[in-house]
Every structure is written in structure tokens, then in C-alpha cells.
């Protein structure tokens, strides 16, 4: 019964994507508005802010019960003049947004915490302005060294149900990533 339901859902999403105009498909992207690394309590915390609007296909899939996973990736590298940059640290953080048809509420799960909202814009506000994220302890970086930071955020297609993954790989409605935002910091 469940595979049949997933197949019907995938066919429905495919039909919806084909029906949308091409101009609307390519207009949505994620923009990183804020990215600050702060040192506190023996560790480094990342403060982030994003700006985006869901495509119609993503919003429809969400209200039909398909959870969406928004993943933020951060890469720390230490530049070296004599060789390739040293990979110091890689981390990722995922927020899951889902809709419960019975309770008519949106749930956002991130970092082991779950919150419920009655409106989609309220749920997405938590994804757009996540709480500060502890990315590294003080010992992860060499004191006084300069590090490059690269950050991006978007929809993690690999976590979607398998039938929808096939469609998502071929549809621009499901390509939902920011460009890499880069900046430097000096470790304390």
C-alpha cells in the first residue's frame, strides 16, 4: 500500500511540475543574508540568516505530506602557501519541515528540537533565521591562524522519498541551493 501511495504522489508531483510555466521554475534561489562566526563559552557559534521563497511545486509537495530537508553546509580551510589549503573542519546542520494533515500544523525539527506552527511562513521563519549553531570547540583551530569559511544552504534532495528523488533530479523546481558565501576569520 505504501509503495503505491508514493508512486501516486510522485506522478502527481511530476504532473504539477510539467504544468508550471518555465519562467517560474528558475526564479527561486536561496540567498545568505547573514553569516557571522562568534566565539563564546570555549567554542565557535555560527549565526545565520537566509532569504528564500518556496516554489509552488515544493509548497504543494509539503502540504501533501512530503517532508522537506534544508541542509546548511560549512567548510573551514586553512590557507597554505606551499600546498593546497588544509581542510580544518566540515559540518552540516539539517532542518526538517513537514506538514501534518490531521492536525493541520507544520513541524520544524532541527538539532533534536521540534516546534509546531499553524502557518507555513512561521515555520519557514525558523529555517530562515535558525538559532546560533555550535560548529566547533576552541581546540579545533590553531590560535592566531587565519581560516577561510565557505557556507551554503539548500534543499537536500537525497533525503526525499525515492520516487520523488528521481523527479527532483530532473526538475529545476527542486534545485534549491544558495551560492557559496565565503569569508575569513582569525582563531582566538
ZAMARGU-4260 file (C-alpha; in steps of 0.2 Angstrom, whole numbers, plus 5000, padded with zeros to 4 digits):
<rodrens>
0) 5000/5000/5000 | 5014/5012/5004 | 5024/5010/4988 | 5008/5013/4978 | 5004/5029/4988
5) 5022/5035/4985 | 5021/5031/4966 | 5004/5041/4965 | 5012/5055/4975 | 5027/5055/4963
10) 5016/5055/4947 | 5006/5070/4955 | 5021/5080/4958 | 5028/5076/4941 | 5011/5082/4933
15) 5011/5098/4944 | 5029/5102/4938 | 5025/5100/4920 | 5010/5111/4921 | 5020/5126/4928
20) 5027/5139/4917 | 5046/5139/4913 | 5049/5157/4920 | 5043/5152/4937 | 5054/5137/4938
25) 5070/5147/4938 | 5066/5162/4948 | 5069/5155/4966 | 5085/5154/4974 | 5092/5154/4992
30) 5101/5170/4997 | 5113/5170/5013 | 5109/5187/5021 | 5119/5185/5037 | 5134/5174/5041
35) 5144/5178/5057 | 5156/5167/5067 | 5156/5171/5086 | 5167/5165/5099 | 5159/5161/5116
40) 5160/5148/5130 | 5175/5139/5123 | 5168/5136/5106 | 5163/5144/5090 | 5145/5148/5085
45) 5138/5152/5068 | 5124/5165/5067 | 5115/5163/5050 | 5101/5172/5041 | 5093/5166/5024
50) 5081/5173/5012 | 5070/5162/5000 | 5053/5158/4995 | 5047/5140/4991 | 5042/5136/4973
55) 5024/5131/4970 | 5029/5113/4967 | 5039/5112/4984 | 5025/5121/4993 | 5012/5109/4986
60) 5023/5093/4989 | 5025/5099/5008 | 5006/5101/5010 | 5003/5084/5003 | 5014/5076/5016
65) 5032/5076/5008 | 5044/5082/5021 | 5057/5095/5015 | 5075/5095/5022 | 5085/5111/5022
70) 5104/5107/5025 | 5117/5120/5029 | 5135/5116/5025 | 5150/5124/5032 | 5168/5121/5027
75) 5183/5128/5036 | 5200/5128/5027 | 5217/5135/5032 | 5227/5143/5018 | 5245/5136/5015
80) 5257/5145/5003 | 5266/5129/4999 | 5252/5117/4996 | 5233/5115/4994 | 5223/5123/5008
85) 5221/5112/5023 | 5204/5106/5027 | 5201/5110/5045 | 5183/5106/5048 | 5167/5102/5039
90) 5150/5102/5047 | 5132/5102/5042 | 5115/5106/5050 | 5098/5100/5044 | 5081/5107/5047
95) 5066/5096/5043 | 5050/5104/5038 | 5034/5094/5037 | 5015/5096/5037 | 5003/5085/5047
100) 4987/5084/5038 | 4977/5078/5053 | 4982/5092/5065 | 4984/5105/5051 | 5001/5110/5058
105) 5019/5112/5051 | 5033/5105/5061 | 5051/5110/5060 | 5064/5098/5068 | 5082/5104/5069
110) 5095/5099/5081 | 5084/5087/5091 | 5071/5101/5094 | 5054/5101/5087 | 5042/5115/5085
115) 5024/5116/5078 | 5017/5131/5068 | 4999/5134/5061 | 5006/5144/5046 | 5020/5139/5033
120) 5028/5156/5034 | 5030/5155/5053 | 5038/5138/5051 | 5050/5144/5037 | 5055/5159/5048
125) 5064/5146/5059 | 5073/5139/5044 | 5077/5156/5038 | 5084/5163/5055 | 5090/5147/5064
130) 5097/5148/5082 | 5115/5150/5084 | 5124/5134/5079 | 5139/5127/5089 | 5151/5122/5075
135) 5167/5119/5084 | 5176/5119/5100 | 5191/5131/5103 | 5203/5116/5101 | 5198/5113/5083
140) 5208/5128/5077 | 5225/5134/5079 | 5226/5151/5089 | 5231/5166/5079 | 5229/5157/5062
145) 5218/5163/5048 | 5204/5152/5041 | 5193/5153/5026 | 5174/5149/5029 | 5163/5143/5015
150) 5144/5142/5018 | 5129/5136/5008 | 5111/5131/5011 | 5098/5122/5001 | 5086/5108/4999
155) 5093/5091/5002 | 5086/5080/4988 | 5095/5065/4994 | 5083/5064/5010 | 5067/5064/5000
160) 5057/5048/4997 | 5065/5038/4982 | 5051/5041/4969 | 5052/5060/4972 | 5071/5060/4971
165) 5070/5054/4953 | 5059/5068/4948 | 5068/5081/4959 | 5085/5077/4950 | 5076/5081/4933
170) 5066/5097/4938 | 5073/5114/4941 | 5058/5117/4954 | 5068/5106/4966 | 5085/5114/4963
175) 5085/5125/4978 | 5103/5130/4984 | 5112/5146/4988 | 5129/5150/4981 | 5144/5148/4992
180) 5147/5163/5004 | 5165/5165/5009 | 5174/5175/5022 | 5189/5173/5034 | 5192/5174/5052
185) 5206/5173/5064 | 5205/5160/5078 | 5207/5165/5096
</rodrens>
